Structure formats: C-alpha cells, structure tokens
Amino acid sequence: MAELMNKVPVRPASRNVVYSIIDGERDYQDAGEGNAAPHPDAQRRNGALSPGECLLCIEQIAAEARAAWYKPDGQAAMAPFMRKIAGVSVQFMENYTAPPRACHDPLSPDTSL
C-alpha cells in the first residue's frame, strides 16, 4: 500500500461563500443574539459553550432541522438549521480544537490560523 502524501487543502470559491456564511453565524453566536444569548446563570467564558453543551445544541438544532425538512419546501426550510449546526461545530473547534484529517495540511498559506 502506497503511503499517502500530506496535501494542501483545496478551497473552491463555493466553499469560501459557505465559510463566509458560517462566519456570520459565529458572529451572531458570539454577540449573544436571540437564542444564542447565554443563560443568566451560565458561568462560561465569553459565552463559549462547553463540549457537552455544543453536542446538546447540535442535537436540538438537528431535531429542529428534521422537523423543518419534513414540511413542504423542506430543503429550504432546514437550511438555516444547518448553518446553526455548522456555527456550533466551528465554535467547538475554536475552543477545544479538533484533529486534522489524515493527509491534510490545515495550515496552507490561504488557511493559516
């Protein structure tokens, strides 16, 4: 079996648009707007969710996405929930990290952290 080479990420223009949408969701979450507002008794730094809270939020949002998908025009109706799931997932990785995919260089010139 040939060894896999570490490759620089591919970043198509369509993905840049998606990442921009996720950035907007993260800004909304960080601002504590709407249902992203921290509970008054929350004792977390900068409104960051704990790992368990991230998972619970994703599960709740996924349930809401499923309910929206079941209705007419379900794909469009569930799209905002997918954006929220992506935002919570990014928040988790910002605060608690995540291992990169094998054979993927996450620090290419256009994606350096």
Buried (B, 14 or more C-beta within 10 A) or exposed (E): EEEEEEEEBEEEEEEEEEBEBBEEBBEBBBEEEEEBEEEEEEEEEEBBBEEEBBEEBBEBBBEBBEEBBEEEEBEEBBBBBBBBBBBBBBBBEEBEEEEEEEEEEEEEEEEEE
